[in-house]
Amino acid sequence: MPMFSMALAELETAIEKGDATAVTVQTDKILTALPDLKKSKPHKNLKQITAYKKIATEFGDNVLAVRKLAINGDFGAAKEAFDKLESRCAECHTRFKD
């Protein structure tokens, strides 16, 4: 989903700039699209759909953590949480995307 890539890039920039408003805008975009991600089917390892949905749920939890930290002004911790968020993306793509 290209929207996720674009929003993640803009989210990272917002964190680097210390812009909590922009962080909220980007996390809202991601969270709005998350239900569609959870409903989608992976490209491979179809028998592991439960694991796929778990990763998608954890992805949402990571997005919320980034937002909360940024809103509280802790951009250092928000960057660390963002890094975990990106690793969640990589994990899912490695396991489930062609």
Contacts in CASP RR format, 6 or more apart in sequence:
PFRMAT RR
TARGET T0000
AUTHOR 0000-0000-0000
METHOD contacts of the structure
MODEL  1
MPMFSMALAELETAIEKGDATAVTVQTDKILTALPDLKKSKPHKNLKQIT
AYKKIATEFGDNVLAVRKLAINGDFGAAKEAFDKLESRCAECHTRFKD
1 33 0 8 1.000
1 36 0 8 1.000
1 37 0 8 1.000
3 29 0 8 1.000
3 33 0 8 1.000
4 30 0 8 1.000
4 33 0 8 1.000
4 37 0 8 1.000
4 89 0 8 1.000
7 26 0 8 1.000
7 29 0 8 1.000
7 30 0 8 1.000
7 33 0 8 1.000
8 26 0 8 1.000
8 30 0 8 1.000
8 85 0 8 1.000
8 86 0 8 1.000
8 89 0 8 1.000
10 22 0 8 1.000
10 26 0 8 1.000
11 22 0 8 1.000
11 23 0 8 1.000
11 26 0 8 1.000
11 27 0 8 1.000
11 30 0 8 1.000
11 66 0 8 1.000
11 82 0 8 1.000
12 82 0 8 1.000
13 22 0 8 1.000
14 20 0 8 1.000
14 22 0 8 1.000
14 23 0 8 1.000
14 25 0 8 1.000
14 26 0 8 1.000
14 70 0 8 1.000
15 23 0 8 1.000
15 66 0 8 1.000
15 70 0 8 1.000
15 75 0 8 1.000
15 76 0 8 1.000
15 78 0 8 1.000
15 79 0 8 1.000
15 82 0 8 1.000
16 75 0 8 1.000
16 79 0 8 1.000
18 70 0 8 1.000
18 73 0 8 1.000
18 75 0 8 1.000
20 70 0 8 1.000
20 71 0 8 1.000
20 73 0 8 1.000
23 66 0 8 1.000
23 67 0 8 1.000
23 70 0 8 1.000
23 71 0 8 1.000
23 78 0 8 1.000
24 67 0 8 1.000
24 70 0 8 1.000
24 71 0 8 1.000
27 63 0 8 1.000
27 64 0 8 1.000
27 66 0 8 1.000
27 67 0 8 1.000
30 60 0 8 1.000
30 63 0 8 1.000
31 60 0 8 1.000
31 63 0 8 1.000
31 64 0 8 1.000
34 56 0 8 1.000
34 59 0 8 1.000
34 60 0 8 1.000
34 63 0 8 1.000
37 56 0 8 1.000
37 59 0 8 1.000
38 53 0 8 1.000
38 56 0 8 1.000
38 57 0 8 1.000
41 49 0 8 1.000
42 48 0 8 1.000
42 49 0 8 1.000
42 52 0 8 1.000
42 95 0 8 1.000
42 96 0 8 1.000
42 97 0 8 1.000
43 96 0 8 1.000
43 97 0 8 1.000
43 98 0 8 1.000
44 95 0 8 1.000
44 96 0 8 1.000
44 97 0 8 1.000
44 98 0 8 1.000
45 51 0 8 1.000
45 52 0 8 1.000
45 95 0 8 1.000
45 96 0 8 1.000
48 95 0 8 1.000
48 96 0 8 1.000
51 95 0 8 1.000
52 92 0 8 1.000
52 95 0 8 1.000
52 96 0 8 1.000
55 88 0 8 1.000
55 91 0 8 1.000
55 92 0 8 1.000
55 95 0 8 1.000
55 96 0 8 1.000
56 92 0 8 1.000
58 88 0 8 1.000
59 85 0 8 1.000
59 88 0 8 1.000
59 89 0 8 1.000
59 92 0 8 1.000
62 81 0 8 1.000
62 84 0 8 1.000
62 85 0 8 1.000
62 88 0 8 1.000
63 85 0 8 1.000
65 81 0 8 1.000
65 84 0 8 1.000
65 85 0 8 1.000
66 78 0 8 1.000
66 81 0 8 1.000
66 82 0 8 1.000
66 85 0 8 1.000
69 75 0 8 1.000
69 76 0 8 1.000
69 77 0 8 1.000
69 78 0 8 1.000
69 81 0 8 1.000
70 78 0 8 1.000
END
